[in-house]
Amino acid sequence: MPTLRWLTRDDDIRAAARVPYRLLEEVPDLGHGDRDTGNMLIHGDNLDALKALLPFYAGQVKCICIDPPYNTRSAFEHYDDNLEHSQWLAIMWPRLELLRELLAEDGSIWVTIDDNEGHYLKVIIDEIFGRRNFVANALWQKVFSPKNTARHFSDDHDHVLVVARDADRWVPNPMPRSERMNKGYKNPDNDPRGPWTSGDLSARNFYGAGRYPIKCPSGRVIAGPPNGMYWRVSEERFWEMDREGRIWWGNDGNNTPRIKRFLSEVKQGVVPQTLWMNTEVGNTQEAKKEVVALFGETNFMTPKPERLIQRIMSIATNPGDLVLDSFLGSGTTAAVAQKMGRRYIGIEMGDHAESHCQPRLKKVVDGEQGGISEAMNWKGGGGFRFYRLGVSVFDETGQIRPDIEFPVLAAHVWFSEVRSPWSKPATGSPVLGVHDGRAYVLLYNGILGDRSAAGGNVLTRRTLATIRDALPEDFTGPVTVYGERSALSDASLVREQITFRQTPYDVKARA
């Protein structure tokens, strides 16, 4: 597959692996409502924040919806959108790699972009996610009217690139039928089955049983379909449909018969399309009005309307699913997720994480009525926790910071071994869990209540016996143990099927 080359590519494709794991520190005063809903608003660089989320949310996110800087050579107040092409690619590559790790196997990522970088973005997405997992390029009509001051063309649309984590497993939700689709269904004969529309009974395709005369209720005889065509059904089936009231002869019973197709029998869901008109999903002018209504002003040059994000979430998620936006901007994705009953994680590096995103989400929880609120019958509820990025797990000398608690390090150890989030076991157990027939154990921070040199953080015969007692009763497989030191001989480790990894060195190497 062709690859894209740029000045710093070799460093950039390894950048995600070099990002240190940092802690997420909650700021309780900036949270709001029910803090146990699982919703998170994170203030900090999204590369660091995404790495911090991996041990807890890898493979858990159903939908990622991002609106990265467009690199339009404009001076935005909240973003440096004036980046050289190579710098823009250097920003996007490691973030897309981490986002891919966070996606569920049946999840999808949606990226809004314009022509400045859209086609280059498609190439690196193909390389990171696999070309077969690219789903579609939806076109969003973002403007209300043409820009007659444009030098060449009026820029009327943005791209919405849709990519699946695994295209074989991702299934989009059907779109509901629109009023426009249902507009042609009427009920002139007061049929108890409700509104209907009529369809042509004739067709060009050859059908051996499709040539026969038909006598109308008025007495007129129709010798056969016009212009060498064929009736769609056999004569027997035709009169059966007539007895069922599925044939329309016109008000006077003299018209060429047509098939009645009832709205109640039409498939209510339709396949998503790739052309999104502003009348259906909003435009940038609508988005700016939404932001002004919330904050009294807007310094966001390219906000997205809530209806656009609603379209994405309607296709990609169901109630209760987890949504992530790592370029949160003014907070639209999180606001829409809240109103639609989805869980969310929003990441924003700018100061407006506190000045705009947090107040907006607080208003949503309190029942704010802008955007899609009326359509969703939103009355308020839920809540979120607010976080800032803290220190890294390791200090500048490579040692685990002394204030790191057991659950934090356990989550990193588990993730580094099995590449999936850690579910916290019973308090006081050093056993993290069993995966693919192997158990994982962490001796750290006095988890066994003994901080002495030969005690709880060192693998001894005594700590091994405690570990065996904590393992599932029928477990006989190999065990990986993390600890400060092992007092067992190499022969004993082999005999006990133990792989020993020393903290902090092996943790840092594998994380």
N, C-alpha and C positions, 0 to 999 in steps of 0.2 A: 504494500500500500504506500502511495506517495506520502512523504512527510514534509513539514514546513521547517525551513531553516531560518534562524535569526542569530544576531550577534552573540547573545548570552545563552543560547539554547542548552548547551551541555550542563551549565550550572543550574539553569532553571528547572530542568526535568528531575534534578536531584534535590531541589530546594525543600520540598515537603518533608523529606526524611530528616533534614537538618533542623527543622523547627522544634524547639524544646517543648516538652509537655508543661503547661502552666496550669495553675489552679484557678478555679472560678470562685470568687469571693462574693457572697451575697451581700447586698446593701438593703437591709430590711425596710428602711424608711422610704425607699423608692419603689417597693413592691406595692401591689394594691389588690384588694378583693380577696378571693379564695386563693391562697398561695400554694395549695396542694393540687392544683389542676394540671401541673406539669408544664405550664407555659413559662418560657424564659425570654427575657430581654437582656442582651449582653452588650456592654459598652467596651469596645476594644478592637484591635486589629483583627480582621476576620481570619487571617491565616493562623494566628496564634489561637484564636477562639475555636476554630474548626479542629485543630489538633487536640485541644483540651477536651472537646466533646467526644472524640473517637472512642476512648475506653468505655463510655457510657451509652453511646447512641449509634455505634457502627452497625450498619445493616438495619436500622430501625426507622429511617425517614421514608415516608411514602411519596412525598412530593417536595422537590426543591424548586423554588421560584425565585430567580435573581434578575436584577436589573443593574448590571455592572456599568461603570463609566463607559461612555460611548467613544471616548477619544476623539472628540469633535473639534479640538483646538479652540475651545471656548473657556473663559475664566469663570468657573462656577464658584460661588461662595462656599459651598459645603464640600466640594470635591476639587481636586486638581485633575481636571479632565483634559489637560493639555500635555499629554504624554507622547513621547516618541513611540513609534510602532513597536520596536523591540521591547521597550519598557512595558507597554501594555500587555504584550504576550507574556513577559516575565511575571507580571502580576497574575494573569489568568491561569497559567498552566498549573502551578502548585495548588491553587485553590480548587480547580476542577478535579485534581487528583484526590484531594481530601473529601470533596463533596461526593465523589463516586464511592468512596469507602463508607460514607454515611448512608447512602441510598439502600433501601430494602431491595431484595431480589426482584420484587414486582413493582418497584418504584420508578419514578420518572423525574427528569430535570427539565425545566422550562426557562429559557434565557431570552430576554428581550434585548434587541440590538438593532443598530441601523447599518447602512451600507459602508460606513467608514471601516469597521472591523468585522462585520458580519460574516463575510466569506472566509476570512482567515480563521475566525472562531470556529466555523464549521469544520475546517481541516484539522484543528487541534482536538476538537471534540471527537472526531472520527478516530483519531489516534489514541486518545485516552479511554474512550468508552467502547471502541470497536465500531467500524463503519456499519455493520449489520444492525446495530442498535439505534441508529438514527431513525426517527419515526417520521417527522414532518417539519416543514417550514411554513408555519401559519403567518399570513400577512394581516397585520392590524392596521386599518385605516385610522390613522391617529389624528387627522385634522378634520375640522368641520367644513372648511372650504379651501379651494386651491390658493396657493401663494402666487399671486400674479407678479410679484416683484422678483421671483426666482430668475436667475440668469439663463438656465437651461430647462430644467424640469421642476415642477412643484413637488417637493418631497412629501408625499401624502401617506406613506406607510412605514412601519417598523416591522422587523422580523421577530417572530417568536419561535425559536428553535426548540424542538421537542425531541428529547433523547431518553430512551429507556435504559435502565440498568441491565435488563435482559429482555430484549424485544419478544422472545418466545413466551415470556411469563407476564408481560405487562398487557393489561386489557383496559382500554379506555371505557369510561361510562358513556352510554348513549346520551345525546342531547335531547332535551324535551322538545316537542313540536312547538313551533312558534305560531302566533296568531295569524301570520301571513300564510303559513301552510294550511291552516284550518279554515281560512277565509272562504274558500270555494265550496265548502260543504253546507248545503241547505236542506230544507225538508218541506218542499212544496206540496207533497201529498200527505203530510202529517203521519209519516210512517212511525210506528211505535218504537222502532229501533233507533230513531234519532236522525241527525243530519247525515246526508250522503251526497256523493258526487257521482256522475255517470262516466263510464268508460266505453271506449269503442269496442264493439262486438266483433269487428272484422280485423283481419291481419293479413300480411303479405306472405308469411311462411306457409308452405304447403301443408295441408292437413286433410288426409283422405276422407274423413267423415265430416269435413267442414263445407260441403256444397249441398244445400237443400233449400227448398222454398219455405218461406215463412208467411203465414196469414196473420195480419194485424187485427186487433180487436175491432177496428172499423170495417173490416172486410177486405181491405186492400191486400193483395198478394205481392210479396217481394220475392222475385225468382231466385235470388242469391246475392251474395256479397258483391259490391260494385267493383268494377275495373279489374276483374280477374283475381280478386282476393278470396279469402276463405273465412268462414265463421270460426271463432276461437274454440267453440265447444261443439260436441256432437248434437244431433237433433234431439236425441233422448235427454241429454243433459240440459239442453236449452229449455225444453218444456218443463223439466223438473225445477229449474231456476225460476221460470215464470210462475209456477204454482207457489214457490216460496216468496214471491213478491220481490225478486231480485232483477227483474227486467223492467225498464222504463220505456213506455210507448209514447210519451208525450201527453200533454193534457187532453188531447182529443183522441188518443188511441190510434193515431195514424202515422206516427213517426217511425223511421227505421229504428229498431230496438237497440237499446244500450244497456250495459250492465251497471247496476247500482252498487256502489262501493261505500260502505257505511264507516263513518268516522270511528264509531265504537269498536270496529273490528280491525282498524288500521293499527299497525305497530306504533306504539306511542313514543318509543325512543328512536332517534335517527342518528346515523353515524356522524361524528364530528367532521366539519369541513375546514379547509385551510384558509378560507377568505372570511375575515372577521370585519364587518362593517361597523362604523362608529355609531350607527343607530342602534346596534345590538349590544355593544360592549363599551361605549363611551369613547371620548377623545381627550386630547391633552387639555383643551379648554375646560372640559368638565372636571378633569382631575385638579386643575388649578383652583377652580371654584370650590371644590371639596376642601382643599388645603386652606384656602382663605377663610372659609366658614369655620374651620377649626382654630386657626391661629391669628386671624385678622390680617394676615399677609402671607406671601409665599416667596421664599428665596430658592425654591426648588424649581429648576428649569424644565425638568422632564418627569414630573410626577405621573404615576399611572392611575387611571380611574378605578374605583372599586369594582365596577362592573367587568373590567378586563380581567382582574384577578379572580373574580367570581367565576368567570367562564373557565379559567384554567383549573380551579379547584373543583368545579362541577365535573369536569372530564377526568381529572387525575386522582380524586380522593373521595372518601366517604366520611360521614361523621365519626369523630374519634381518631382519625388518622393524624399522623404527625407531619407537619409542614415546616420547612426551614427556609429562611431568607437571610443570606449572609451579606447582602448589600441593602439593608432595610430602608435607607433613605428617610422618608417622612413617616414610615410605619404602615403603609397601606396593606402589605401582605399579612402582617400580624392582625390588623384590624379586621380584615375580611375573614381570616381564619377563625377569629373569635366569634364573629357574627354567624358563621356557617357551622359552628360546633366542631371545628377541628382544633387539635392541639398545635402549638407553634413554638419555634425557637427563632428569634430575630437577633441579628448581630449588626451593630452599627459602630463604626470607629469614630465618627465625628462627635462634636459636643452636642449636636442635636439629638443624640441618643437620650440625653436628659432633658433638653429644652423642647423637643418636639415629639419624639417617639413615646417617651414615658407619659407625658400629659395626654397624648392622643389615645393611648391604650387605656389610660385611667378613665377617660371620657367614655370609651366604648364599654368598659365594665359597668359604668354608671348609667348606661342606656342611651348614649349619643345616637341621634336620629338622622345623620347624614348618610350619603352614599347608598349602600344596599340595605340599610336598616329596615325600611318599610317593606321592601320585597321579601326580606327574610323574617319579617315580624319580630325584629330584634327589640327586646325590652331591657337588655342589660343582664349582667351576671358573670360568673367566672372570676378570673383574676390572673395574676402573673407574679413571678419573682424577678427582681432586677439584680444583675451581676456585673462585676468588673473583673478584668483579668488581674490575677495576682502573680506572685513569684513563680518561677519554674520549680519543678519537683527537685531538681539538682542545683546545688550552689556552684559558684565559679570554679571550685576545686574538683567538681565531679562527685561530691558527697551528697547523699540524700539529706535534705534539710531536716534538722532535728524536730521541727514543728509539724512535719508531715504526718498525718494520722494514718492508722492502719488501713481503713477503707479506701483512702485515696491511692496509696501505693498498691493495694491489692487489685484495684481496678486496672491500674497500668500493667501490672504483672500478668493478670489474666488476659488482657487484650493483646499484649505482646506475644503471648503464647498461642492463643486460639483465634485471634482476630474477630472476636465478638464481644459485646458488652458483658460486664460482670453483674450477676444477680447476687446481692449481698446475702450470705448464709447466716446461720444463727450466731449471735454475738458470742465472742470468746473462742471461736473455732479457728485454727490456723489453716484448715482445709478450705481452699477457694472453690473447689468443685471437681467434677470428673468430666473429661471431654475426650471422645473417641477412645475410650478404654484407658486413659491415663489420668491420674490424679495430680492436682497442683496444690502446693502448700507454701505458705509464706510465714516465716518466723521473723517477726519484726515488732519493734516497739512494745516488747513485753506482752505479746498477745496471750502467752501462757501464764502471765502473772509473775514471771521470774526474770529479772533484768541482770542477773549476775553473769559473770564471764562464762560460766559453764552451764548457764540456764536457758531461759526461754528463747533467745535469739540464736542459739548455737545448736546444731544437730548432734545430739548425744543419744545414747541408748534410752535414756529416760524420755527425752522429747520425742524420739521415734515411737516409743510405746504409746505416748499420748496421741500422736498423729494416727497410729493404727486404730486406736479406740474411736477416733473421730471420723474415720472413713466409713463408707457404707459397709454394712455387715458382710455382704457377699463379695466385696471387692478384693481381687487378688492380682491386679495389674501393676504396671510400673508407676512410679511416683517421681515427680519433679519437685524438689524442695529448694526454696530460696531462703537464705539465711546469712548471718555474718560469717560463720565458719562451720566446718564440719569436723567433729571429733572422731568420726568413724573412718576406718581404713578404706582404701580403695577396694580391697577384696570384699569388705562388708557391704559397701555400696552396691557392688555388682550382685552379691548374693541377695540383697534386699530389693533389687530392681529399682534403685534410687539414682536419679540424675541430680547432682547437687549444683546449684548456681549461687554464686556469692554476690551478696548485695554490698555496695551499690553497683559494682562493675558490670555484672551480667545484666542487671536491670537496664542500665544506661545503654549498653551495647545493643540490646534487643528492642528497646522502646524506640 
